[in-house]
Every structure is written in C-alpha cells, then in structure tokens.
Amino acid sequence: MAAFPVPASAAQLLFALDGDQTIRFTVDASPVPDSVEVDGFIVANLVVSIDGLDALRDVGFVRQLNGGGLIILGTTIDLTGPQLFSGTLAQPTLLAGNYQLAALRDPNVTYRLSVTPAGAVPEPGTWILLLTGFGLAAAGLRARRRQIASPIPAPT
C-alpha cells in the first residue's frame, strides 16, 4: 500500500473504487473542505458515479485516529481503512496510491481503491484519435514511397 503526495501540477485526482459496487469520482488534490468535523472533513457536491449512475454527493475523508477511510454521504458507502490525506483537516492534501478499504457495516465486504492523477489515463476516444492519426500518417508515407519508387516513363 504505497501512498504519496501529488505534485502541485496535478490538480485533480481520480478515485476509483472496485468491490460490491463500482464507484468513481474526481476531486482536487488539495481540496478546500466545505466542512471540517472532529473526525475528518467533507468535500461537497462532487459528481460521484456509482455503478454508472452519476449524482452530486458529499464525500467525507476520515482521519486515521477515527479509523481512516471515506464516506459517501447519502449512501450506505462508509469505508474504513488508511487515512487518505496528509496535512491538516483545514488544509489537506489527498494521497495518490492503491488501498484496501472495508465496509464499516460488514468488514467482509472490501473495496480496492486506486487514486491516480485524473489525466494519467487517456480516455478511449483519445486512443482512437491517436491511432487513427498514426494510421493516416503511415498510409501517407506508404503512398509517397510508391510514387517515388515507380519508374518514370522514358519520353518517346
């Protein structure tokens, strides 16, 4: 379980949870908490995708002293594990890395959490555009080679 602070140039982090449900959301690497509580802080109005359904949700990040992990308010998702941030509750820096989290209500239910810079993995459409561009460039070079290699007819 490696955790590391994200450089200031990486403004957004993608949280990808896989377990009983598939959960995805993006948050600033150094968020300004909307609420600071005794046991952690809350970032409000994040677009959270749960099994492909998007909704605005508040996400709470819990201090290690209080069990660590995260909570997605308005759902049953209350996960315990390592503290996912460094710094203070008022000025946190979220940590990138891979983690194992357990459901607070049922410790037998576990989630794999991957926290990566949001721009680290290109969208499938980006890959398609990139490959199409390479294909067109290769086709253009091949056509040009054929044109250069074809003999020039001698004048009659």
C-alpha positions in Angstrom: 0.0 0.0 0.0 2.1 2.9 -1.3 0.9 6.4 -0.7 2.5 9.6 -1.9 1.5 13.3 -2.1 0.6 14.5 -5.6 2.7 17.3 -7.1 1.0 20.7 -7.2 0.8 20.5 -11.0 -1.7 17.6 -10.8 -4.8 19.5 -9.8 -7.3 16.6 -9.9 -7.3 13.0 -8.6 -9.5 10.2 -9.8 -10.8 7.9 -7.0 -11.7 4.5 -8.5 -13.3 2.0 -6.0 -14.0 -1.6 -7.1 -15.8 -4.0 -4.9 -19.5 -4.7 -4.4 -20.1 -1.6 -6.4 -18.0 0.4 -8.9 -17.5 3.9 -7.7 -15.7 6.8 -9.4 -15.2 10.5 -8.6 -12.7 13.2 -9.2 -11.6 15.7 -6.6 -8.9 18.4 -6.3 -5.6 17.1 -5.0 -5.7 19.9 -2.4 -9.4 20.4 -1.8 -10.8 23.2 0.3 -13.1 21.4 2.7 -16.7 22.6 2.8 -17.0 21.3 6.4 -14.3 20.3 8.9 -15.5 17.8 11.6 -13.8 16.3 14.6 -13.1 13.1 12.7 -12.3 14.4 9.2 -13.5 16.8 6.5 -16.2 16.9 3.8 -15.9 18.0 0.2 -19.4 18.8 -1.1 -21.1 18.4 -4.5 -18.8 16.0 -6.2 -20.1 14.1 -9.2 -20.0 10.5 -7.9 -20.6 7.6 -10.3 -22.0 4.5 -8.6 -22.4 1.6 -10.9 -22.6 4.1 -13.8 -25.2 6.3 -12.3 -24.0 9.9 -11.6 -25.2 12.1 -8.8 -23.9 15.0 -6.8 -22.7 13.7 -3.4 -20.7 15.0 -0.4 -17.6 12.9 0.3 -16.1 12.7 3.8 -12.4 11.8 4.4 -11.8 10.3 7.8 -8.7 10.8 10.0 -6.7 7.7 10.9 -7.4 8.4 14.6 -11.0 7.8 13.8 -10.5 4.7 11.6 -9.4 6.3 8.4 -11.2 5.8 5.0 -14.0 7.7 3.4 -17.8 8.1 3.5 -20.1 9.0 0.6 -22.9 10.8 2.3 -26.5 9.9 1.4 -25.5 6.3 0.6 -24.6 3.2 2.6 -20.9 3.6 1.5 -18.9 4.0 4.7 -15.5 2.6 4.2 -12.7 2.2 6.8 -9.0 1.9 6.1 -6.0 4.2 5.9 -6.1 7.9 6.1 -6.2 9.2 2.5 -4.7 12.6 3.1 -1.8 14.4 4.7 -1.7 17.9 6.2 -4.4 19.3 8.4 -8.2 18.9 8.3 -8.5 22.5 7.2 -5.7 22.3 4.5 -5.5 18.6 3.4 -3.5 17.1 0.5 -5.0 13.9 -0.8 -2.7 11.0 -1.3 -2.4 9.0 -4.6 -1.8 5.3 -4.3 -3.6 1.9 -4.0 -5.5 1.0 -0.9 -7.7 -1.7 0.6 -10.9 -0.5 2.3 -13.5 -2.4 4.2 -17.2 -1.6 4.6 -17.8 -0.4 8.2 -21.1 -2.2 8.4 -19.7 -5.5 7.1 -15.9 -5.9 7.3 -16.1 -8.9 4.9 -17.1 -6.5 2.1 -13.8 -5.0 0.8 -13.0 -2.4 -1.9 -9.9 -1.8 -3.9 -9.2 1.9 -4.1 -6.9 3.4 -6.7 -6.2 7.1 -6.5 -4.4 8.5 -9.6 -3.9 11.9 -11.2 -7.1 12.4 -13.3 -5.1 13.0 -16.6 -2.9 9.9 -16.1 -5.0 7.5 -18.2 -6.3 8.8 -21.6 -9.9 8.4 -22.5 -10.7 5.6 -25.1 -11.6 8.3 -27.6 -8.1 9.8 -27.2 -6.6 6.5 -28.0 -8.8 6.1 -31.1 -7.8 9.6 -32.4 -4.1 8.9 -31.7 -4.2 5.5 -33.5 -6.2 7.0 -36.4 -3.6 9.8 -36.8 -0.7 7.3 -36.8 -2.6 5.2 -39.4 -3.2 8.1 -41.7 0.4 9.2 -41.4 1.7 5.7 -42.2 -0.7 5.5 -45.2 0.5 8.8 -46.5 4.2 7.7 -46.2 3.4 4.4 -47.9 1.7 6.2 -50.8 4.5 8.6 -51.2 7.1 5.8 -51.3 5.1 4.1 -54.0 5.0 7.3 -56.0 8.8 7.8 -55.7 9.6 4.2 -56.4 7.5 3.9 -59.6 9.7 4.3 -62.7 9.3 7.4 -64.8 8.4 6.5 -68.4 11.0 7.5 -70.9 9.9 10.1 -73.5 9.1 8.7 -76.9 
